[in-house]
Amino acid sequence: MTYDEIGIVVSRLVPGMKYEGCFTDNTQVWKDERPFPSQEVIEAEYLVWLAEKAKKANIKAAEATYNTAMEAGYTDDNGITWYCNERAIMDLAMMVILNTLDETEPVYVLSLSHGVQELAYVQFKALAVAIGRHAYGLRHNLWGAILNA
């Protein structure tokens, strides 16, 4: 444990502590009326602080993985990569739910890799479901990583 870390831990144990000098180079002089925490208490709190720090890092890494996967899109069996961000998912869902087109009319969808694609409504609906399931699977992985962080 570095002197800086000792300072952080002591400040968690004694909020608003009063001292002169610096923890960084171990020149601090305790000026607080409250007692300086014992080494055992400092070590126990240090372990708690490290666990909290690790959990935050794990959550941040899980969120970065999720965001990268969402930005990468969804690649179908034909090798076309489709947008898979939250706005795209909402647009797909709204189109499926609010569709007033004749099911024989084509639907135009913007892909990440092949520009605008013309799909039959049945193809579009199947694509919307596949992209939604893909996105939900990514989010499920994120939630699991956060739960287990």
N, CA, C and O of each residue as an XYZ file, in Angstrom:
596
protein
N       0.868     -1.167      0.000
C       0.000      0.000      0.000
C       0.917      1.233      0.000
O       1.806      1.353      0.843
N       0.691      2.137     -0.948
C       1.501      3.355     -1.022
C       1.022      4.376      0.001
O      -0.057      4.237      0.577
N       1.828      5.388      0.215
C       1.429      6.451      1.145
C       0.188      7.179      0.637
O      -0.678      7.570      1.419
N       0.110      7.357     -0.687
C      -1.096      7.975     -1.269
C      -2.335      7.156     -0.937
O      -3.368      7.700     -0.548
N      -2.217      5.846     -1.096
C      -3.357      4.971     -0.821
C      -3.728      5.012      0.663
O      -4.907      4.963      1.016
N      -2.727      5.100      1.517
C      -3.015      5.240      2.953
C      -3.825      6.515      3.180
O      -4.793      6.512      3.941
N      -3.430      7.598      2.522
C      -4.170      8.858      2.651
C      -5.600      8.734      2.189
O      -6.512      9.259      2.828
N      -5.804      8.050      1.091
C      -7.163      7.855      0.570
C      -7.995      7.048      1.562
O      -9.132      7.406      1.868
N      -7.421      5.964      2.059
C      -8.143      5.086      2.987
C      -8.448      5.813      4.293
O      -9.559      5.712      4.813
N      -7.476      6.539      4.822
C      -7.708      7.265      6.073
C      -8.788      8.319      5.868
O      -9.618      8.538      6.750
N      -8.781      8.976      4.703
C      -9.823      9.990      4.448
C     -11.209      9.357      4.340
O     -12.211     10.018      4.614
N     -11.278      8.099      3.949
C     -12.561      7.385      3.939
C     -12.997      7.055      5.366
O     -14.182      7.105      5.695
N     -12.029      6.720      6.196
C     -12.326      6.338      7.576
C     -12.600      7.540      8.475
O     -13.398      7.460      9.409
N     -11.928      8.657      8.182
C     -12.067      9.866      9.002
C     -12.385     11.026      8.056
O     -11.496     11.807      7.714
N     -13.655     11.144      7.630
C     -14.008     12.199      6.679
C     -13.681     13.586      7.250
O     -13.929     13.862      8.424
N     -13.126     14.442      6.405
C     -12.791     15.794      6.833
C     -11.633     15.837      7.810
O     -11.544     16.753      8.627
N     -10.743     14.857      7.737
C      -9.625     14.766      8.686
C      -8.756     16.020      8.640
O      -8.676     16.707      7.621
N      -8.114     16.296      9.760
C      -7.237     17.459      9.868
C      -5.810     16.964     10.065
O      -5.522     16.187     10.976
N      -4.928     17.429      9.195
C      -3.523     17.043      9.292
C      -2.688     18.105      8.585
O      -3.221     18.910      7.821
N      -1.416     18.109      8.832
C      -0.471     18.972      8.133
C       0.525     18.072      7.430
O       0.754     16.936      7.847
N       1.101     18.574      6.387
C       2.063     17.782      5.629
C       1.374     17.067      4.487
O       0.357     17.523      3.965
N       1.946     15.943      4.110
C       1.456     15.247      2.912
C       1.570     13.733      3.096
O       2.577     13.235      3.599
N       0.551     13.025      2.691
C       0.595     11.563      2.743
C       1.525     11.009      1.667
O       2.109      9.939      1.839
N       1.664     11.743      0.546
C       2.453     11.245     -0.575
C       3.884     10.920     -0.159
O       4.432      9.896     -0.568
N       4.488     11.782      0.649
C       5.864     11.534      1.079
C       5.964     11.194      2.571
O       7.043     11.250      3.161
N       4.824     10.843      3.166
C       4.745     10.410      4.567
C       5.223     11.482      5.550
O       5.881     11.179      6.545
N       4.880     12.747      5.252
C       5.251     13.843      6.151
C       4.041     14.385      6.907
O       4.123     15.442      7.533
N       2.925     13.671      6.852
C       1.719     14.166      7.511
C       1.865     14.128      9.031
O       2.470     13.220      9.601
N       1.289     15.144      9.661
C       1.224     15.205     11.122
C      -0.251     15.296     11.470
O      -0.941     16.223     11.046
N      -0.729     14.339     12.237
C      -2.155     14.233     12.571
C      -2.550     15.366     13.494
O      -1.974     15.520     14.570
N      -3.541     16.174     13.081
C      -4.015     17.312     13.878
C      -5.486     17.164     14.254
O      -6.075     18.076     14.833
N      -6.062     16.051     13.936
C      -7.482     15.822     14.174
C      -7.695     15.364     15.614
O      -6.863     14.650     16.174
N      -8.829     15.783     16.217
C      -9.141     15.336     17.578
C      -9.549     13.862     17.605
O      -9.461     13.210     18.646
N      -9.990     13.346     16.474
C     -10.317     11.925     16.394
C      -9.022     11.122     16.271
O      -8.049     11.610     15.696
N      -8.997      9.911     16.798
C      -7.743      9.143     16.745
C      -7.428      8.686     15.314
O      -8.326      8.444     14.507
N      -6.152      8.580     15.034
C      -5.705      8.038     13.745
C      -6.064      6.556     13.732
O      -5.815      5.856     14.714
N      -6.644      6.065     12.637
C      -7.060      4.645     12.589
C      -5.874      3.693     12.771
O      -4.743      3.991     12.386
N      -6.170      2.560     13.358
C      -5.128      1.546     13.564
C      -4.747      0.917     12.225
O      -5.481      1.013     11.241
N      -3.583      0.274     12.213
C      -3.106     -0.379     10.990
C      -4.091     -1.453     10.523
O      -4.306     -1.615      9.321
N      -4.683     -2.178     11.454
C      -5.640     -3.244     11.093
C      -6.874     -2.651     10.421
O      -7.370     -3.192      9.432
N      -7.366     -1.542     10.960
C      -8.546     -0.882     10.393
C      -8.212     -0.327      9.009
O      -9.015     -0.422      8.081
N      -7.024      0.251      8.882
C      -6.603      0.789      7.577
C      -6.505     -0.337      6.552
O      -6.977     -0.189      5.425
N      -5.906     -1.446      6.928
C      -5.760     -2.571      5.995
C      -7.109     -3.154      5.591
O      -7.305     -3.510      4.429
N      -8.036     -3.255      6.532
C      -9.377     -3.767      6.214
C     -10.091     -2.822      5.246
O     -10.703     -3.269      4.276
N     -10.013     -1.525      5.511
C     -10.667     -0.554      4.632
C      -9.992     -0.516      3.267
O     -10.650     -0.283      2.253
N      -8.686     -0.742      3.239
C      -7.938     -0.784      1.977
C      -8.480     -1.896      1.080
O      -8.659     -1.700     -0.122
N      -8.736     -3.054      1.665
C      -9.282     -4.172      0.890
C     -10.673     -3.843      0.351
O     -11.004     -4.200     -0.780
N     -11.483     -3.166      1.156
C     -12.814     -2.739      0.709
C     -12.673     -1.756     -0.456
O     -13.370     -1.872     -1.464
N     -11.769     -0.795     -0.307
C     -11.539      0.215     -1.346
C     -11.043     -0.429     -2.642
O     -11.492     -0.060     -3.728
N     -10.114     -1.396     -2.533
C      -9.619     -2.094     -3.727
C     -10.741     -2.849     -4.430
O     -10.822     -2.853     -5.659
N     -11.607     -3.489     -3.644
C     -12.736     -4.234     -4.234
C     -13.675     -3.286     -4.966
O     -14.142     -3.602     -6.060
N     -13.957     -2.131     -4.379
C     -14.825     -1.138     -5.033
C     -14.183     -0.635     -6.323
O     -14.851     -0.470     -7.344
N     -12.880     -0.395     -6.258
C     -12.139      0.079     -7.432
C     -12.180     -0.968     -8.558
O     -12.400     -0.630     -9.721
N     -11.968     -2.231     -8.200
C     -11.997     -3.318     -9.182
C     -13.383     -3.463     -9.794
O     -13.513     -3.692    -10.996
N     -14.421     -3.330     -8.967
C     -15.790     -3.443     -9.466
C     -16.079     -2.335    -10.475
O     -16.658     -2.592    -11.531
N     -15.679     -1.105    -10.156
C     -15.888      0.011    -11.088
C     -15.146     -0.225    -12.398
O     -15.679      0.052    -13.472
N     -13.916     -0.737    -12.314
C     -13.131     -1.013    -13.520
C     -13.789     -2.109    -14.357
O     -13.837     -2.015    -15.583
N     -14.296     -3.151    -13.688
C     -14.963     -4.240    -14.406
C     -16.238     -3.758    -15.093
O     -16.527     -4.163    -16.219
N     -16.993     -2.905    -14.427
C     -18.218     -2.363    -15.022
C     -17.871     -1.480    -16.207
O     -18.531     -1.550    -17.244
N     -16.852     -0.657    -16.069
C     -16.432      0.215    -17.168
C     -15.985     -0.613    -18.372
O     -16.309     -0.278    -19.511
N     -15.249     -1.683    -18.124
C     -14.804     -2.566    -19.207
C     -15.998     -3.260    -19.873
O     -16.032     -3.391    -21.096
N     -16.967     -3.702    -19.082
C     -18.163     -4.351    -19.638
C     -18.955     -3.371    -20.495
O     -19.443     -3.736    -21.564
N     -19.085     -2.137    -20.036
C     -19.802     -1.123    -20.808
C     -19.065     -0.818    -22.108
O     -19.702     -0.629    -23.144
N     -17.739     -0.769    -22.071
C     -16.958     -0.527    -23.287
C     -17.139     -1.674    -24.278
O     -17.276     -1.445    -25.480
N     -17.140     -2.897    -23.777
C     -17.357     -4.066    -24.641
C     -18.739     -4.014    -25.278
O     -18.890     -4.280    -26.470
N     -19.740     -3.672    -24.485
C     -21.116     -3.556    -24.977
C     -21.214     -2.481    -26.063
O     -21.777     -2.719    -27.131
N     -20.667     -1.309    -25.784
C     -20.748     -0.207    -26.746
C     -20.024     -0.545    -28.046
O     -20.510     -0.212    -29.127
N     -18.881     -1.196    -27.954
C     -18.137     -1.596    -29.143
C     -18.943     -2.600    -29.964
O     -19.006     -2.495    -31.189
N     -19.552     -3.565    -29.298
C     -20.356     -4.573    -30.001
C     -21.582     -3.941    -30.651
O     -21.945     -4.306    -31.769
N     -22.226     -2.992    -29.959
C     -23.391     -2.319    -30.539
C     -22.990     -1.500    -31.768
O     -23.696     -1.501    -32.777
N     -21.867     -0.809    -31.679
C     -21.400     -0.001    -32.807
C     -20.987     -0.868    -33.990
O     -21.084     -0.439    -35.139
N     -20.526     -2.088    -33.713
C     -20.117     -2.994    -34.785
C     -21.307     -3.473    -35.596
O     -21.144     -3.910    -36.735
N     -22.502     -3.398    -35.025
C     -23.709     -3.787    -35.745
C     -23.995     -5.277    -35.680
O     -23.369     -6.030    -34.934
N     -24.969     -5.672    -36.497
C     -25.394     -7.072    -36.584
C     -25.147     -7.538    -38.014
O     -25.650     -6.932    -38.960
N     -24.380     -8.605    -38.174
C     -24.107     -9.132    -39.510
C     -24.992    -10.348    -39.753
O     -24.965    -11.318    -38.996
N     -25.780    -10.274    -40.828
C     -26.699    -11.374    -41.129
C     -26.007    -12.472    -41.926
O     -24.807    -12.394    -42.192
N     -26.776    -13.506    -42.311
C     -26.222    -14.653    -43.037
C     -25.726    -14.281    -44.427
O     -24.933    -15.019    -45.012
N     -26.180    -13.148    -44.971
C     -25.743    -12.709    -46.301
C     -24.498    -11.832    -46.238
O     -24.024    -11.354    -47.269
N     -23.966    -11.618    -45.037
C     -22.770    -10.804    -44.883
C     -23.033     -9.311    -44.839
O     -22.095     -8.516    -44.903
N     -24.295     -8.918    -44.731
C     -24.633     -7.501    -44.627
C     -24.645     -7.131    -43.149
O     -25.246     -7.824    -42.328
N     -23.977     -6.033    -42.823
C     -23.940     -5.566    -41.439
C     -24.946     -4.443    -41.287
O     -24.932     -3.466    -42.037
N     -25.816     -4.599    -40.307
C     -26.905     -3.658    -40.060
C     -26.636     -2.852    -38.797
O     -25.977     -3.321    -37.870
N     -27.152     -1.647    -38.779
C     -27.033     -0.821    -37.578
C     -27.709     -1.536    -36.413
O     -28.755     -2.167    -36.568
N     -27.089     -1.420    -35.254
C     -27.611     -2.110    -34.078
C     -27.548     -1.200    -32.856
O     -27.476     -1.685    -31.727
N     -27.575      0.112    -33.071
C     -27.579      1.012    -31.913
C     -29.008      1.131    -31.396
O     -29.943      0.619    -32.012
N     -29.171      1.800    -30.280
C     -30.496      1.840    -29.652
C     -31.521      2.559    -30.522
O     -32.693      2.182    -30.526
N     -31.103      3.583    -31.256
C     -32.040      4.282    -32.133
C     -32.498      3.372    -33.269
O     -33.677      3.351    -33.620
N     -31.557      2.619    -33.839
C     -31.921      1.697    -34.919
C     -32.895      0.638    -34.420
O     -33.845      0.287    -35.120
N     -32.665      0.135    -33.226
C     -33.562     -0.881    -32.653
C     -34.966     -0.308    -32.485
O     -35.956     -0.961    -32.816
N     -35.044      0.921    -31.965
C     -36.356      1.561    -31.786
C     -37.039      1.792    -33.131
O     -38.242      1.569    -33.263
N     -36.274      2.241    -34.134
C     -36.854      2.456    -35.460
C     -37.401      1.153    -36.040
O     -38.493      1.129    -36.607
N     -36.642      0.081    -35.894
C     -37.102     -1.218    -36.403
C     -38.364     -1.664    -35.677
O     -39.322     -2.114    -36.307
N     -38.366     -1.541    -34.369
C     -39.528     -1.964    -33.588
C     -40.760     -1.138    -33.948
O     -41.853     -1.682    -34.107
N     -40.580      0.184    -34.076
C     -41.725      1.033    -34.418
C     -42.262      0.695    -35.804
O     -43.475      0.694    -36.018
N     -41.361      0.407    -36.750
C     -41.811      0.059    -38.093
C     -42.632     -1.228    -38.077
O     -43.659     -1.329    -38.749
N     -42.174     -2.199    -37.310
C     -42.907     -3.472    -37.233
C     -44.272     -3.255    -36.575
O     -45.285     -3.771    -37.047
N     -44.289     -2.493    -35.490
C     -45.533     -2.290    -34.741
C     -46.501     -1.362    -35.466
O     -47.704     -1.619    -35.507
N     -45.977     -0.290    -36.032
C     -46.837      0.734    -36.624
C     -47.009      0.599    -38.131
O     -47.551      1.497    -38.776
N     -46.561     -0.498    -38.688
C     -46.615     -0.679    -40.138
C     -48.039     -0.557    -40.680
O     -48.953     -1.246    -40.227
N     -48.206      0.326    -41.651
C     -49.499      0.450    -42.344
C     -49.334      0.144    -43.827
O     -50.259      0.340    -44.616
N     -48.158     -0.335    -44.198
C     -47.912     -0.661    -45.601
C     -48.582     -1.977    -45.967
O     -48.794     -2.845    -45.120
N     -48.897     -2.098    -47.200
C     -49.303     -3.388    -47.735
C     -48.065     -4.280    -47.610
O     -46.962     -3.853    -47.951
N     -48.233     -5.488    -47.134
C     -47.073     -6.352    -46.894
C     -46.315     -6.707    -48.166
O     -45.219     -7.263    -48.096
N     -46.881     -6.394    -49.322
C     -46.154     -6.652    -50.565
C     -45.271     -5.466    -50.963
O     -44.421     -5.597    -51.843
N     -45.468     -4.311    -50.321
C     -44.623     -3.145    -50.618
C     -43.241     -3.354    -50.036
O     -43.104     -3.940    -48.962
N     -42.211     -2.882    -50.728
C     -40.853     -3.035    -50.190
C     -40.597     -2.065    -49.034
O     -41.225     -1.013    -48.916
N     -39.670     -2.457    -48.208
C     -39.216     -1.607    -47.103
C     -37.743     -1.318    -47.370
O     -36.983     -2.218    -47.727
N     -37.346     -0.066    -47.197
C     -35.959      0.326    -47.421
C     -35.275      0.520    -46.076
O     -35.774      1.223    -45.197
N     -34.124     -0.121    -45.941
C     -33.400     -0.103    -44.673
C     -31.939      0.234    -44.952
O     -31.340     -0.289    -45.892
N     -31.374      1.109    -44.129
C     -29.971      1.491    -44.261
C     -29.095      0.494    -43.501
O     -29.302      0.244    -42.314
N     -28.120     -0.065    -44.204
C     -27.185     -0.987    -43.559
C     -25.865     -0.267    -43.314
O     -25.589      0.776    -43.908
N     -25.068     -0.834    -42.443
C     -23.735     -0.293    -42.166
C     -22.773     -0.592    -43.309
O     -21.900      0.221    -43.614
N     -22.924     -1.736    -43.935
C     -21.930     -2.197    -44.907
C     -22.336     -2.079    -46.370
O     -21.469     -1.979    -47.238
N     -23.628     -2.087    -46.662
C     -24.058     -2.150    -48.060
C     -25.034     -1.037    -48.438
O     -25.763     -1.170    -49.421
N     -25.061      0.045    -47.682
C     -25.956      1.155    -48.006
C     -27.417      0.779    -47.815
O     -27.749     -0.068    -46.985
N     -28.285      1.417    -48.592
C     -29.722      1.181    -48.478
C     -30.066     -0.146    -49.157
O     -29.645     -0.428    -50.279
N     -30.845     -0.945    -48.434
C     -31.272     -2.243    -48.950
C     -32.791     -2.270    -49.062
O     -33.499     -1.745    -48.203
N     -33.274     -2.883    -50.122
C     -34.712     -3.062    -50.308
C     -35.076     -4.468    -49.855
O     -34.516     -5.453    -50.336
N     -36.015     -4.547    -48.929
C     -36.448     -5.843    -48.398
C     -37.954     -5.973    -48.520
O     -38.686     -4.984    -48.464
N     -38.401     -7.198    -48.688
C     -39.829     -7.465    -48.577
C     -40.185     -7.316    -47.101
O     -39.331     -7.506    -46.234
N     -41.437     -6.978    -46.811
C     -41.825     -6.747    -45.418
C     -41.542     -7.970    -44.554
O     -41.107     -7.823    -43.411
N     -41.774     -9.151    -45.063
C     -41.529    -10.372    -44.287
C     -40.034    -10.481    -43.949
O     -39.671    -10.839    -42.828
N     -39.176    -10.169    -44.924
C     -37.733    -10.182    -44.664
C     -37.360     -9.119    -43.621
O     -36.560     -9.361    -42.718
N     -37.964     -7.941    -43.777
C     -37.689     -6.847    -42.854
C     -38.078     -7.231    -41.427
O     -37.321     -6.997    -40.485
N     -39.246     -7.815    -41.279
C     -39.713     -8.188    -39.942
C     -38.780     -9.225    -39.322
O     -38.458     -9.137    -38.137
N     -38.345    -10.203    -40.110
C     -37.415    -11.221    -39.605
C     -36.076    -10.576    -39.223
O     -35.471    -10.942    -38.215
N     -35.623     -9.616    -40.033
C     -34.385     -8.906    -39.733
C     -34.520     -8.093    -38.447
O     -33.621     -8.097    -37.606
N     -35.638     -7.401    -38.301
C     -35.872     -6.595    -37.104
C     -35.837     -7.470    -35.854
O     -35.264     -7.079    -34.837
N     -36.436     -8.633    -35.925
C     -36.433     -9.557    -34.779
C     -35.013    -10.047    -34.504
O     -34.592    -10.105    -33.349
N     -34.270    -10.400    -35.557
C     -32.900    -10.899    -35.377
C     -31.998     -9.824    -34.772
O     -31.208    -10.116    -33.874
N     -32.108     -8.592    -35.251
C     -31.289     -7.497    -34.717
C     -31.684     -7.217    -33.266
O     -30.822     -7.002    -32.414
N     -32.983     -7.221    -32.991
C     -33.451     -7.004    -31.623
C     -32.937     -8.072    -30.674
O     -32.511     -7.761    -29.561
N     -32.972     -9.316    -31.099
C     -32.463    -10.402    -30.252
C     -30.964    -10.275    -30.043
O     -30.453    -10.517    -28.950
N     -30.258     -9.887    -31.118
C     -28.812     -9.690    -31.014
C     -28.503     -8.594    -29.989
O     -27.659     -8.779    -29.112
N     -29.185     -7.463    -30.105
C     -28.961     -6.338    -29.194
C     -29.331     -6.721    -27.761
O     -28.620     -6.370    -26.819
N     -30.428     -7.431    -27.601
C     -30.831     -7.837    -26.256
C     -29.812     -8.809    -25.665
O     -29.530     -8.759    -24.467
N     -29.263     -9.689    -26.494
C     -28.225    -10.608    -26.022
C     -26.989     -9.852    -25.542
O     -26.398    -10.200    -24.519
N     -26.603     -8.812    -26.290
C     -25.465     -7.986    -25.870
C     -25.768     -7.284    -24.546
O     -24.920     -7.224    -23.656
N     -26.975     -6.761    -24.429
C     -27.355     -6.076    -23.195
C     -27.417     -7.064    -22.028
O     -27.022     -6.737    -20.909
N     -27.914     -8.271    -22.298
C     -27.972     -9.305    -21.266
C     -26.560     -9.619    -20.765
O     -26.342     -9.776    -19.563
N     -25.595     -9.710    -21.702
C     -24.202     -9.941    -21.312
C     -23.682     -8.796    -20.448
O     -22.969     -9.025    -19.472
N     -24.041     -7.563    -20.809
C     -23.636     -6.404    -20.019
C     -24.207     -6.490    -18.610
O     -23.483     -6.297    -17.633
N     -25.490     -6.778    -18.502
C     -26.117     -6.878    -17.186
C     -25.470     -7.971    -16.343
O     -25.240     -7.794    -15.146
N     -25.182     -9.098    -16.981
C     -24.518    -10.195    -16.263
C     -23.142     -9.781    -15.762
O     -22.758    -10.103    -14.637
N     -22.398     -9.058    -16.612
C     -21.059     -8.601    -16.211
C     -21.159     -7.603    -15.055
O     -20.338     -7.633    -14.138
N     -22.150     -6.728    -15.094
C     -22.328     -5.765    -14.010
C     -22.725     -6.487    -12.726
O     -22.230     -6.165    -11.646
N     -23.612     -7.456    -12.849
C     -24.052     -8.219    -11.674
C     -22.891     -8.965    -11.037
O     -22.801     -9.061     -9.813
N     -22.004     -9.491    -11.868
C     -20.884    -10.295    -11.369
C     -19.616     -9.494    -11.117
O     -18.590    -10.060    -10.737
N     -19.676     -8.176    -11.326
C     -18.465     -7.336    -11.155
C     -18.021     -7.301     -9.713
O     -17.029     -6.649     -9.388
